[in-house]
Amino acid sequence: MLLMSARICGKMDQLGDVIGCAMQKQTKRLMTADQVAEMLQVSKYTVWRWSRDGTIPSIRLPSGCLRFDPSIIEDLIRCREAS
């Protein structure tokens, strides 16, 4: 969800809690930019831009690849549908 949906829904105060919770869930599989783009129906370049400007939090792997927490993306989708 996070930064983008937090901005959209006005829930910036919950962002830290959500990210902290997501980091504790180590059993979840992280998503690639391509997977996120498909779910959000945007291009992977948009996902990269959102990551770069802080709209969506991401995790940068040692290889340089970006990964995204699925629960954050699901929250973002729910927030977009609600608005």
C-alpha positions in Angstrom: 0.0 0.0 0.0 2.1 2.0 1.3 3.3 5.3 0.5 1.0 5.7 -2.4 -2.0 4.4 -0.7 -1.0 6.2 2.5 -1.0 9.4 0.4 -4.3 8.5 -1.3 -6.0 7.4 1.9 -4.4 9.9 4.2 -2.9 7.2 6.5 0.8 8.3 6.7 0.8 7.6 10.4 0.2 3.9 9.8 3.0 3.5 7.2 5.7 2.7 9.8 3.5 0.1 11.4 2.8 -1.6 8.1 6.4 -1.6 7.0 7.5 -2.9 10.3 5.0 -5.7 10.3 5.9 -6.6 6.7 9.6 -6.9 7.6 8.7 -9.4 10.4 6.9 -11.6 7.9 9.9 -13.3 6.5 8.0 -16.3 5.1 6.3 -14.2 2.5 7.7 -14.2 -1.0 8.7 -10.8 -2.3 7.4 -9.5 -5.7 9.3 -8.3 -8.7 8.5 -5.0 -10.4 7.0 -6.9 -13.3 4.6 -8.7 -10.9 3.6 -5.5 -9.2 3.1 -3.8 -12.5 0.8 -6.6 -13.7 -1.3 -6.4 -10.5 -1.6 -2.6 -10.6 -2.0 -2.6 -14.4 0.8 -0.1 -14.9 4.2 -0.5 -16.6 7.2 -1.7 -14.7 8.8 1.7 -15.4 6.0 3.3 -13.4 6.6 0.8 -10.6 10.3 1.7 -10.6 9.5 5.4 -10.7 7.1 5.0 -7.7 9.8 3.2 -5.8 12.4 5.8 -6.6 10.1 8.7 -5.5 8.9 6.9 -2.4 5.4 6.2 -3.5 5.8 2.5 -2.9 8.4 1.1 -0.5 10.8 -1.4 -1.9 13.7 -3.6 -0.9 16.9 -3.4 -2.9 18.7 -6.7 -3.0 22.5 -6.9 -3.0 22.3 -7.6 -6.8 20.6 -4.2 -7.2 17.2 -5.7 -8.1 14.1 -4.3 -6.4 11.5 -6.4 -4.6 8.2 -5.4 -3.1 6.2 -6.8 -0.2 2.9 -8.4 -1.4 0.9 -7.2 1.6 1.8 -3.6 0.8 0.7 -4.0 -2.8 -2.5 -5.7 -1.8 -3.2 -2.8 0.6 -2.6 -0.4 -2.2 -5.0 -2.1 -4.5 -7.7 -2.2 -1.8 -7.2 1.5 -1.1 -7.4 2.4 -4.8 -10.6 0.4 -5.1 -12.1 2.2 -2.1 -11.5 5.6 -3.6 
